[in-house]
Amino acid sequence: MNPNEKSTEIDPMRARYEELAELAGSLAHEIKNPLSVIHMNIDLLSEDLAEMDSRLSRRPLNRIDIVRGQCERMESLLRDFLRYTRLRDIDLLPGSLNDQIDLVLRAYQAQAEQEDIDVEKYLDTDLPAILLHSDSLQAALMNLVKNAIEAMSGGGQLMVRTYTTRTSVALDLIDTGRGVDDVTVLHMFEPFYSTKDGGTGLGLPTARRIIESHGGRISVQSEAGRGTKFVLEFPFPKRISG
């Protein structure tokens, strides 16, 4: 091969990864359909047994509740997994990071008030636009805000701040919740790693993939008993030359 010619060969490891990711997504989709049928029929069976209204129906009803709970957990896992595997190419348009986080905070305002959580916003009014995909970015921000609120079940404070650095547009999410240990920090962005009962372990990995698909990055600092800080950084849009 001429050394001056550019190789068009695709990285075999990357191609293999993409093939496996596509296969896994297809498999998850195929599992989702029969699982939905199982769930529906479990509900119908539960109704039939409830109509019997006898002592003999109580034990199977209890067992049906267990099966239904596991179906719902599997459905939740598959939804999160499909969302995770589908994050590849998204169309990015200029938009306001302030608007995105403000919409998310308004969505959780009632829950924050109910949990006695004080939300402090320090949004830079001169913040430059970034390239974003509104729906996916809001999904990532919702996951982070939801986690913060759940970490402060006894009340607390969530500080939200936007600002610019030398190279990026940044967002801080700082809560005064229970925090996590160093081991959890090390693994929290790994798929299926979760410290929550019934958690799928795909929320934070999906949030990271969304942010990275925006050309950004996410980092975390946490200390057990003292709270957690997430920092999101997004690149300045490249200027279009005329």
N, C-alpha and C positions, 0 to 999 in steps of 0.2 A: 504494500500500500504506500502511496506517495505520502511522505511526512507532511506535506503542505495541505493535504486534503483533510477536511474535518470529518471525524467519525460520526456516523449517524446511528451507531449501535446503541441500543437501549440497555441500561444497567440491568443485568439479569436478576439481581437481588431485588431491585425496586419493582421490576415487572412481576416477579414471583409474589412479592408482598401485595401488589395491587390485585393480582389474580386471586389470592387467598382472601383478601378483604371483600372482593366482589362475591366470591363463593360463600363466605360467611354471612354476608348480607342477604343473599338469596336463600340460604338455608334458614335464617331467622324468619324471613318472610313466609317461607313454606310452613314453618312450625306455627306461626301466628294464626294461620287460617284454621287448622284443626283444633287448636287450643280454644279459639273463639267458639267453635261448635261444642266442644266439651263444656265450656263455661255456660253456654246457653242451655244445654240439656241438664246440667246440674241445677240450674235455677228452676227449670220446669219440674224436675224430679222433686225438688224441695217443696214446690207448690202442691204437688200431688200428695206428698206425705203430710203436709200441714193440714190438708183437707180431711185426712183420716182422723186427726185429733184423738189419738189414742196413746197409751203408754208405750205401745210397741213401736211407734213412729219416732219417739224422742231420741233414741240412740242413733238411728240412721240419720236423723236431722243434724245431730251434733257432728257426725262424721262428714256429712255433706258440707257443713260450714268450714271444716278443715280443708276439704278439697277445694271449695270455692276460694278460700283465702290463698291457697297455693296457686290456683289459676290466676288470680288477680296479681299475685307477685310475679308470676312468669310473664304475664301480659305487660306489666310495667317494665320488667327487665328487657323484653323484646322491643318495646317502644324506644327505650333509651338506647339500646344497642343499634337499632336501625337508624336512629338519629345520628349516632356516633359514626357509623360506617358510611353514611351518605354525605358527610362533610368533605367534599373535595373542592370542586370549582364553584365559587359563588360570585355573582356580579356585585362589584363594589361601586357605590356612588358617593359623591361628596355629601357629608351630613354632619350634624352637631352631636358630639359626645354628650354635651350637657343635656340636650333634649332626650337622648336615649336613657340616661340614668334618671332623669327627672320623671319620665313616664313609668319606669320601674318602681321608683320610690313611692309614687302616687298609688300604684297598684297594691303596695304593701303597707300603706299608711294606716289603714284600719287595724290590721294585725299588729303593727308596731305599737299603736296606742293601746290596744287590748293587752299586750304583753308588758306595758309600762316601759317602752323603749323610746328614748329621746333620739330623734334623727337630726343631726347637725349637718347642714349643707354649706359647703364653701366652693361654689362653682365659679370659675374664672369667666367673667362676662366677655373677655377678649379672646377666648379660646379659639384657635384656628379650627377650620373644618378638617375632618379626616375622611378617608374612603371607608365606607361601611356598608354592611348589609343589615338593614334595620331589624328584620325578624330574628335572624340568628344571633345578632349581638344582644338584643333584648333578652333572648333565651339564656345566654351566658350570664348576663348581669342579674337576671332573676334568680338563677341558681345560687350566685354568690350572696345576694341580699337575703334570700330565703335561709341559706346556711347560717348567716350571721344572726338573723332573728331567732332561729332555733337554738343557737348557742347561748342565747340570753333569756332563758325561760323565766328567770327571776327578775327581769328588768335589766336595764343598762343603757348604753349609749352607742349609737352607730354614727361615725363621722365619715362623711363623703366629701372628697375634695378633688377638684380637677385643676390642672395647671400645666404649664409647658416646661420641658427641660431643654437642653441644648439641641437634642436630636428628636424629641418626641412630644406627643400630647399624652398626658398621663392622668390616671385616676387612682386614688387611694380609697380603699374601703377598710375602715378600722373599727372593730367592735371590742367591747369590754366583756365578752363572754367567757366561757370556760377554757377556751384555748385547747391546744393539743400538744402532745409530746413530740420530741425530735424524730422518733421512729415514724409517727403518723405524717409529719411534714415531709419526710423522705419519700413516702409511698403514696401520698394522697392524690397524685395525678395519674396513678397507674390504674388501668381499667380493672373493674371488679373489686378494687380495694375499698372497703367501707368499714367504719366503726359504728354505723347506725344499725339498729335492729330493722331488718327488712329493707335496708338500702341496697340499691343495685350496684353502687360503686362506679357509676358511669357519669354522674353529674359533673364532677370537677374535670375528669378527662375530656368530656365533651366541651365544657367551657374553655378549656385550654386549646382544643383543636379549633374552636370558633375564633378565638383571639389570634391564634397563629395563622389562620386562613385570612385574617385581616392584615397580615404582615407584622403583627404585634407580638408581645410576650407578656407572660404573667408570672409573678413571683409571690412568695408568701413568707411571712415571719409569724411565728406563734409561740406562745409560752403557756403551758398548762396553768389554769387559774387566773391568767391575766389578759387573755384576749388574742385576737388574730388580726393581722394586717395583710391585705392583698394589694398588690400594685400592678396595674395594667398600663402598658405603654404601647402607643400606636405611632407609626411613623408619619411624618409630615407628608402630604401628597406631593408627588413630583410635579414640578411646574411643566406645563405643556408649552413647548416652544412654538412661536408663531412662524 
